[in-house]
Amino acid sequence: MKKGQTPRMLLTQDELNSLTSLVHQSPHMLLGMHPLGDGSGVVARAFVPDAASVEVRPVHEKNRPAFSLAKIHPDGLFEGTVKGEPRVYAYDLVITDHARNQRWTRDPYSFLPTLGEQDTYLFGQGQELRIYDKLGAHLRAIDGVPGASFAVWAPNAQRVSVVGDWNRWDGRCHAMRSLGPSGIWEIFIPGVQQGAHYKYEIRDKSGNISLKADPYATYCEAPPKNASIVWEPKHEWADADWINRRRESDPWRSPMTIYEVHLGSWRKKGPYEGLSYRELADELVKYVKAMGFTHVEFLPVAEHAYYPSWGYQVTGFYAPTHRFGNPDDFAFLVDRLHQSGIGVIVDWVPAHFPRDDWALARYDGTALYEHEDPRQGAHQDWGTLIFNFGRHEVRNFLVANALFWCEKYHIDGLRVDAVASMLYLDYSRKEGEWIPNKYGGRENLDAVDFLRAFNHQVHTNFPGVMTIAEESTAWPLVTRPPYLGGLGFSFKWNMGWMHDTLTYFKREPVHRKFHQNDLTFAMLYHHHENFILPLSHDEVVHGKGSLLQRMPGDDWQRFANLRLLLA
């Protein structure tokens, strides 16, 4: 019991109803073991819907009393008291079901919170840079008891429970406690192991109940299922030499050629099966080394339910996609590339997220990660939702996510997709379909602040890691530091050069002399930013054809022109 709390009395009818109807926001105050209000002993309560009987057995101090709990409500609420016992103690619950099967477990409601006041304060300020170690599911041992802690941000929920394959997906079994104004709900559940499937059962203010995936899950179930999976990566890294060299490197003065890869379609085994992360580690390394590339760039590897999106509609921002293996397998791939002297860049998508009702959208029954107003919170082009970059907890979610990929998976660069859609409030919108900023302009000031914070934290915490903006407008100072008024990116994708160059090369050679400005125009601005010259995936899809197919002439001429372009 916390200092300053009032000792628990026997349940009132209102308290009993709040437990059995699952609306109490801090069930730990009533369940578990507590001193009796008059100081005459202790009371223990357990809510176990499938139990026929429940007993309390001491675990450390064997001289403490064992006693049975009486069922005080038909839904499975049990209560028992011991007179003369001066304080609470550690205990197991011995639960016997109606088939006389028995199980022993430490009481989940006998543990203190796994988050402290500093954690919740920093999260509320948007400054808890390792929030991924606090929220989500984490295997740990408390008081010698192995299990998993769960924590989720759902400030407008009436009640949140963890449901999973260990409790038959029953929301009555593990209702979480609210950690006050932080909006975080938390519980530690003994016995939960690696690989357990789980979701959060959320009751909103209107009484509607929904099942949601964990925003901080590190591993996810294969669609069409969508459960989160408890997983603590255990890969032992062997790329220390690479990381040390990267820390001392100067990416602006080092040669860099990047091979862009969509993991699902690179050297597929068949129409419906690609290579696994571990199989890619062998095949991809050989190819990239033979071709002389210094880096690979993976199209988004974060979990996504809609496969044709290539990963650009992310539903699990902290989870490498399950399609090619588990998180340790992905770490193995990155490690192997590093050991072979190849850097790893991943596409990162903080610009938007899909509307799947089991993922981030209206997470606690309200517009939590997105804006309520569709003029601010909905993308016209992609049918997705826009993050509320002005909300501290949302910005913390995204900035920490960037750091997570750098720390946990040793990523060397983050290419940020669709930056232009973040910078402009009127992006792809007609007049009257957007809301100006506080100065009456079209710039998304919250997104600008977020991008500057993201770049600052990545470059500060991980020297040598690159950030790359896919940005095609004339926004100034994209690759200048925030203290100079810039956005802080390391590099900018030169989309203008790409379009002009491909337009030039698709012309018959006899006509090219009249269009030399397509090649020279980039010289007017190519010193304004730190540019990367891309020939990227967007240019070979949606009927545009491969680079080879876009060249003029017969096959011999096409190959000759393609060799010229690449040279």
C-alpha positions in Angstrom: 0.0 0.0 0.0 1.3 3.5 -0.9 2.2 6.0 1.7 -0.8 8.3 2.4 -3.5 5.9 1.2 -6.4 5.3 3.4 -6.4 1.7 4.7 -9.1 -0.5 2.9 -12.3 -1.3 4.6 -14.5 -4.2 3.6 -16.2 -3.5 0.3 -19.2 -1.2 0.0 -21.9 -2.1 -2.5 -20.7 0.6 -4.9 -17.1 -0.7 -4.7 -18.3 -4.2 -5.3 -20.4 -3.1 -8.3 -17.5 -1.2 -9.7 -15.3 -4.3 -9.7 -17.9 -6.7 -11.1 -19.1 -4.3 -13.8 -15.4 -3.5 -14.7 -15.6 0.3 -14.4 -13.2 0.8 -11.5 -10.2 2.8 -12.7 -7.8 1.5 -10.1 -8.7 -2.1 -9.2 -5.4 -2.5 -7.3 -6.9 -0.3 -4.6 -9.6 -3.0 -3.9 -8.0 -6.2 -5.2 -4.9 -7.8 -3.7 -4.1 -7.6 0.0 -4.7 -4.5 2.2 -4.7 -3.7 5.9 -8.1 -3.6 7.5 -9.3 -0.1 8.2 -9.3 -0.6 12.0 -5.8 -2.0 12.0 -7.0 -5.4 13.3 -5.6 -7.5 10.4 -5.6 -7.8 6.6 -8.1 -8.4 3.9 -7.4 -10.1 0.5 -9.6 -10.0 -2.6 -9.3 -11.7 -6.0 -11.6 -11.5 -9.0 -11.2 -14.8 -10.8 -14.3 -15.5 -13.0 -13.6 -19.2 -13.6 -12.7 -20.1 -10.0 -14.6 -22.5 -7.7 -12.3 -21.7 -4.8 -9.3 -19.4 -4.0 -6.8 -19.7 -1.3 -3.9 -17.4 -0.1 -0.5 -19.0 0.5 2.5 -17.1 1.8 5.6 -17.3 -0.3 8.6 -15.8 1.6 7.5 -15.7 5.2 6.1 -19.2 5.9 5.0 -18.1 9.3 2.4 -15.9 7.8 -1.1 -17.3 7.6 -2.6 -19.2 4.7 -6.4 -18.7 4.4 -9.3 -19.3 2.1 -11.3 -16.6 0.3 -15.1 -16.8 0.2 -17.0 -16.0 -3.0 -18.9 -12.8 -2.3 -20.3 -12.3 -5.9 -21.4 -14.9 -8.4 -19.2 -13.4 -11.1 -16.1 -14.6 -9.3 -15.2 -12.0 -6.7 -13.6 -13.6 -3.6 -12.7 -12.0 -0.2 -11.1 -13.2 3.0 -9.7 -11.6 6.2 -7.2 -12.5 8.8 -7.4 -10.9 12.2 -4.3 -10.1 14.2 -2.0 -9.9 11.2 -0.1 -6.6 11.5 0.9 -6.1 7.8 0.5 -7.4 4.2 2.9 -10.0 2.9 3.9 -11.7 -0.4 1.6 -14.6 -1.3 0.4 -16.9 -4.0 -3.2 -17.5 -5.1 -4.1 -21.1 -5.3 -7.0 -21.2 -7.7 -9.2 -24.3 -8.2 -11.7 -24.3 -11.1 -15.0 -26.2 -11.4 -13.2 -29.2 -13.0 -10.9 -29.3 -9.9 -7.9 -28.2 -11.9 -5.5 -26.2 -9.7 -3.1 -23.4 -10.6 -0.7 -21.3 -8.5 0.2 -17.7 -9.3 1.3 -14.6 -7.6 -1.5 -12.1 -7.5 -1.1 -9.5 -10.3 -2.8 -7.0 -7.9 0.0 -7.3 -5.3 2.6 -5.4 -7.3 3.5 -1.8 -7.3 3.4 0.2 -10.6 6.3 -0.4 -13.1 6.3 3.2 -14.1 7.3 6.0 -11.7 6.2 9.6 -11.5 9.2 10.8 -13.4 8.4 8.5 -16.3 4.8 9.7 -16.6 5.8 13.4 -16.1 8.4 13.2 -18.9 6.0 11.4 -21.2 3.4 14.1 -20.6 6.0 16.7 -21.6 7.0 14.7 -24.7 10.5 14.2 -23.4 10.7 10.5 -22.4 13.1 9.5 -25.2 13.1 5.8 -24.1 9.3 5.5 -23.6 9.5 2.3 -25.6 11.1 0.7 -22.5 8.2 1.8 -20.3 5.1 1.4 -22.4 4.1 -1.7 -24.3 4.8 -5.3 -23.1 8.1 -6.1 -21.4 9.3 -9.4 -19.9 10.7 -8.8 -16.4 11.0 -10.4 -13.0 9.6 -8.6 -10.0 10.3 -9.9 -6.5 11.7 -13.0 -8.2 8.5 -13.5 -10.1 8.9 -13.8 -13.9 6.1 -12.3 -16.0 5.3 -9.3 -18.3 4.4 -5.7 -17.5 1.9 -4.0 -19.8 1.4 -0.2 -20.1 -0.7 1.7 -22.6 -1.7 5.4 -23.1 -5.5 5.7 -23.3 -6.4 8.9 -21.3 -10.0 9.0 -22.3 -10.8 5.3 -21.6 -13.2 4.3 -18.8 -11.5 1.0 -18.4 -8.6 -0.9 -20.0 -7.8 -4.7 -19.6 -5.1 -6.9 -21.0 -6.6 -9.9 -22.8 -4.5 -12.7 -24.2 -4.1 -16.4 -24.8 -3.2 -17.0 -21.2 -6.5 -15.6 -19.8 -8.8 -16.8 -22.7 -9.2 -13.2 -23.9 -11.4 -12.4 -20.9 -11.3 -8.7 -20.1 -12.5 -9.5 -16.5 -9.3 -11.2 -15.5 -6.6 -8.5 -15.8 -8.1 -5.0 -15.6 -5.3 -2.4 -15.5 -4.9 0.5 -13.1 -4.9 4.2 -14.2 -1.8 6.2 -13.4 -3.8 9.3 -12.9 -3.5 12.4 -15.2 -0.8 10.8 -17.4 -3.5 8.7 -19.1 -1.3 5.6 -18.8 -2.8 2.3 -17.7 -0.5 -0.4 -16.2 -0.3 -3.9 -14.8 2.2 -6.6 -14.2 1.0 -10.2 -14.9 3.0 -13.1 -13.5 3.7 -16.1 -15.8 3.3 -14.4 -19.2 6.1 -15.6 -21.4 7.8 -14.8 -24.7 5.5 -15.3 -27.7 2.2 -14.7 -25.8 -0.5 -13.0 -27.9 -2.4 -10.1 -26.4 -4.5 -7.0 -27.1 -6.0 -4.2 -25.0 -9.7 -4.3 -24.3 -10.8 -0.7 -24.0 -14.1 0.6 -22.7 -14.6 4.2 -23.8 -16.6 6.9 -22.1 -19.8 5.8 -23.9 -19.4 2.2 -22.7 -18.4 0.8 -26.1 -15.8 -1.9 -26.0 -13.1 -2.4 -28.6 -10.0 -4.6 -28.9 -6.8 -2.7 -29.9 -3.3 -3.8 -30.8 -0.5 -2.4 -28.7 1.0 0.8 -30.3 4.4 -0.1 -28.7 4.3 -3.8 -29.7 7.6 -5.2 -30.9 6.1 -8.1 -32.8 2.7 -8.6 -34.4 0.5 -11.4 -35.6 0.0 -12.2 -39.3 -3.0 -10.6 -41.0 -5.9 -11.0 -41.1 -5.3 -11.5 -37.4 -3.9 -8.5 -35.5 -2.9 -9.5 -32.0 0.3 -8.1 -30.6 3.0 -10.5 -29.4 5.2 -10.3 -26.3 8.7 -10.3 -27.6 12.1 -9.2 -26.1 14.8 -9.3 -28.8 17.8 -11.5 -27.8 20.1 -11.1 -30.7 23.7 -10.8 -29.7 25.3 -8.1 -32.0 28.7 -8.5 -33.6 28.9 -5.2 -35.4 30.9 -3.1 -32.9 33.6 -2.3 -35.4 31.0 -0.9 -37.9 29.3 1.2 -35.2 32.6 2.6 -34.1 33.6 3.5 -37.7 30.1 5.0 -38.2 30.5 7.2 -35.2 33.7 8.7 -36.6 32.4 8.9 -40.2 31.5 12.0 -42.2 28.6 11.0 -44.5 28.8 14.4 -46.4 32.4 13.6 -47.5 32.2 9.9 -48.0 31.2 8.0 -51.2 27.7 6.6 -50.9 25.7 4.5 -53.4 22.4 3.1 -52.2 20.6 0.0 -53.4 16.8 0.3 -52.7 15.1 -3.0 -51.8 11.5 -4.1 -51.3 12.0 -7.1 -49.1 8.9 -8.9 -50.2 9.7 -8.9 -53.9 13.5 -9.2 -54.0 14.4 -12.6 -55.5 11.1 -14.2 -54.5 10.9 -17.9 -54.2 7.5 -17.9 -56.0 4.4 -15.8 -56.6 3.5 -15.8 -52.9 6.7 -16.4 -51.0 9.7 -14.1 -50.5 13.0 -14.8 -48.8 13.2 -14.7 -45.0 15.4 -12.2 -43.1 18.0 -14.8 -42.6 17.9 -16.0 -46.2 18.2 -12.4 -47.3 21.3 -12.0 -45.2 23.2 -14.4 -47.4 21.7 -13.5 -50.8 21.6 -9.7 -50.4 25.1 -9.3 -49.0 26.6 -11.2 -51.9 24.7 -9.1 -54.5 25.3 -5.7 -52.9 29.0 -6.4 -52.5 29.3 -7.6 -56.1 27.5 -4.5 -57.4 29.7 -2.1 -55.3 26.9 -0.4 -53.3 27.8 1.1 -49.9 24.3 1.0 -48.4 20.9 -0.7 -48.8 17.7 1.1 -48.3 14.7 -1.0 -47.2 11.2 0.2 -48.1 9.3 0.4 -44.7 10.0 -2.6 -42.5 7.6 -1.6 -39.7 4.5 -3.8 -39.5 1.7 -3.1 -41.9 -1.5 -5.0 -42.5 -2.1 -3.9 -46.1 0.6 -5.5 -48.1 0.1 -3.7 -51.4 1.0 -0.5 -49.6 4.7 -1.7 -49.6 4.8 -0.8 -45.9 3.7 2.8 -46.2 0.5 2.3 -44.2 2.1 1.4 -40.8 0.1 -0.3 -38.1 3.0 -1.4 -35.9 5.6 1.4 -35.6 7.8 -0.5 -33.2 7.6 -3.9 -34.8 9.6 -5.3 -37.8 7.1 -7.0 -40.1 6.4 -10.6 -39.3 6.4 -11.5 -43.0 10.0 -12.5 -43.1 10.7 -13.7 -39.6 10.8 -12.5 -36.0 12.5 -9.4 -34.6 15.7 -11.3 -33.9 15.8 -12.5 -37.5 15.6 -8.9 -38.7 18.4 -7.9 -36.3 20.5 -10.8 -37.8 20.0 -9.4 -41.3 21.2 -5.9 -40.2 24.1 -7.4 -38.3 25.2 -9.4 -41.3 25.1 -6.4 -43.6 27.2 -4.3 -41.1 29.8 -7.1 -40.7 30.1 -7.0 -44.5 30.7 -3.2 -44.5 27.2 -2.3 -45.8 25.1 0.4 -44.2 21.3 0.0 -43.6 18.8 2.8 -44.3 15.0 2.2 -43.7 12.1 4.2 -44.9 10.3 5.7 -41.9 6.7 6.9 -42.1 5.6 9.5 -39.5 3.5 11.4 -42.0 0.3 9.3 -41.6 -1.2 6.1 -40.4 -4.2 3.9 -41.7 -7.7 3.9 -40.4 -7.8 0.3 -39.2 -10.1 0.3 -36.2 -7.9 -2.2 -34.3 -4.8 0.0 -34.6 -4.1 3.7 -33.8 -7.3 5.2 -35.1 -9.5 6.6 -32.3 -7.5 4.5 -30.0 -9.4 5.2 -26.7 -12.7 6.1 -28.4 -11.4 9.6 -29.2 -9.1 11.2 -31.7 -6.0 10.4 -29.7 -3.1 10.1 -32.2 -4.9 12.1 -34.9 -6.8 15.3 -35.1 -10.6 15.3 -34.5 -11.2 17.8 -37.4 -10.7 16.0 -40.8 -9.4 19.3 -42.2 -6.3 18.7 -40.1 -6.4 15.0 -39.4 -7.2 13.2 -42.7 -5.1 12.8 -45.8 -6.9 13.4 -49.1 -4.6 11.3 -51.3 -4.1 8.1 -49.3 -7.3 7.8 -47.2 -5.2 7.8 -44.0 -5.0 9.9 -40.9 -2.4 12.6 -39.9 -0.6 12.5 -36.6 -1.4 15.4 -34.2 2.2 16.6 -34.0 1.3 19.3 -31.5 0.3 16.8 -28.8 3.3 16.0 -26.5 2.6 12.3 -26.1 2.2 11.8 -29.9 5.4 13.6 -30.6 7.1 11.5 -27.9 5.7 8.3 -29.6 7.3 9.3 -32.9 10.6 10.8 -31.8 11.2 7.8 -29.5 10.3 5.5 -32.4 13.1 6.9 -34.5 15.5 6.4 -31.7 14.2 2.9 -31.1 15.2 1.8 -34.6 18.6 3.3 -34.2 19.2 1.7 -30.8 17.5 -1.7 -31.0 18.3 -2.5 -34.6 21.4 -0.4 -35.3 19.9 1.4 -38.3 22.3 3.8 -40.0 19.8 6.1 -41.7 16.1 7.0 -41.7 14.5 8.2 -45.0 11.4 10.1 -44.0 8.6 9.6 -46.4 6.2 12.3 -47.7 7.8 15.2 -45.8 6.0 17.8 -48.0 2.6 16.4 -46.8 3.7 17.1 -43.2 5.0 20.6 -43.9 1.9 22.1 -45.6 -1.5 22.4 -44.1 -3.0 22.7 -47.5 -1.2 19.7 -49.0 -3.6 18.2 -51.7 -6.5 20.3 -50.4 -8.7 22.9 -52.0 -9.6 26.2 -50.6 -11.8 25.8 -47.5 -10.6 22.3 -46.9 -7.8 23.3 -44.5 -7.2 25.4 -41.4 -4.4 28.0 -41.4 -1.8 28.2 -38.7 -2.0 30.8 -35.9 -0.3 33.4 -38.2 -2.7 32.7 -41.1 -0.1 30.8 -43.1 -0.1 27.3 -44.7 2.9 26.0 -42.9 2.3 23.2 -40.3 4.2 24.7 -37.4 3.7 21.7 -35.2 5.1 19.4 -37.9 8.1 21.7 -38.3 8.8 21.6 -34.6 8.5 17.8 -34.6 10.9 17.3 -37.5 13.4 19.6 -35.9 13.2 17.7 -32.6 13.4 14.3 -34.4 16.5 15.4 -36.3 18.2 16.9 -33.2 17.6 13.8 -31.1 18.8 11.3 -33.8 21.9 13.2 -34.6 22.7 13.9 -30.9 22.1 10.4 -29.6 23.5 8.5 -32.6 26.4 10.3 -34.3 26.9 9.1 -37.8 23.3 8.1 -38.4 21.7 9.9 -41.4 18.3 11.4 -41.8 17.0 11.8 -45.3 13.9 13.9 -46.4 11.8 12.8 -49.3 10.7 16.4 -50.0 10.0 17.8 -53.4 9.0 21.5 -52.7 11.1 24.6 -52.4 10.9 24.6 -48.6 14.2 26.3 -47.5 17.0 24.9 -45.3 15.8 21.3 -45.2 19.4 20.1 -44.6 20.5 22.9 -42.3 20.6 22.6 -38.5 17.6 23.7 -36.5 19.7 26.4 -34.7 20.1 28.0 -38.1 16.4 27.8 -38.8 16.6 24.6 -40.8 14.7 21.3 -40.4 18.0 19.5 -39.5 18.0 16.6 -42.1 21.3 15.2 -43.2 20.2 14.9 -46.8 17.3 15.7 -49.1 16.0 13.4 -51.9 16.5 15.4 -55.1 13.2 14.6 -56.7 13.6 17.4 -59.3 16.8 16.0 -60.6 15.2 12.6 -60.9 12.2 13.7 -62.9 14.3 16.0 -65.2 16.9 13.3 -65.8 14.3 10.6 -66.6 12.4 13.0 -68.9 15.6 13.7 -70.8 16.6 10.0 -71.2 13.3 8.8 -72.5 13.7 11.1 -75.5 15.2 9.8 -78.7 18.9 10.7 -78.8 18.5 12.9 -81.9 16.2 15.2 -79.9 18.2 15.5 -76.7 20.3 18.4 -77.8 17.3 20.6 -77.7 16.6 19.6 -74.0 20.0 20.0 -72.4 18.4 22.2 -69.8 16.7 19.1 -68.3 20.2 18.1 -67.2 21.7 21.5 -66.3 18.7 23.0 -64.5 19.6 21.2 -61.3 22.9 23.1 -61.2 21.0 26.3 -60.3 20.1 24.8 -56.9 22.3 21.8 -56.3 24.4 23.6 -53.7 21.4 24.9 -51.7 20.9 21.5 -49.9 22.8 18.3 -49.2 21.3 16.2 -52.0 21.0 12.5 -52.7 20.3 11.8 -56.4 17.7 9.1 -56.4 16.2 6.8 -59.1 13.6 5.4 -56.7 10.7 3.0 -56.5 8.0 5.6 -57.3 9.4 6.0 -60.8 8.9 2.4 -61.9 5.3 1.6 -60.7 1.7 2.6 -61.5 2.3 1.9 -65.2 5.4 4.0 -65.6 7.5 1.0 -66.5 11.0 0.0 -65.5 14.0 2.2 -66.2 14.9 -0.1 -69.1 11.4 0.1 -70.6 11.4 3.9 -70.5 14.5 4.1 -72.7 13.9 4.7 -76.4 14.9 2.4 -79.3 15.2 -1.4 -79.6 16.6 -3.6 -76.8 20.2 -3.0 -77.7 19.7 0.8 -77.6 17.7 0.6 -74.4 20.4 -1.3 -72.6 23.0 1.2 -73.9 21.0 4.1 -72.7 20.4 2.6 -69.3 24.2 2.0 -68.9 24.7 5.6 -69.9 22.2 6.8 -67.3 23.7 4.7 -64.5 27.2 5.7 -65.4 
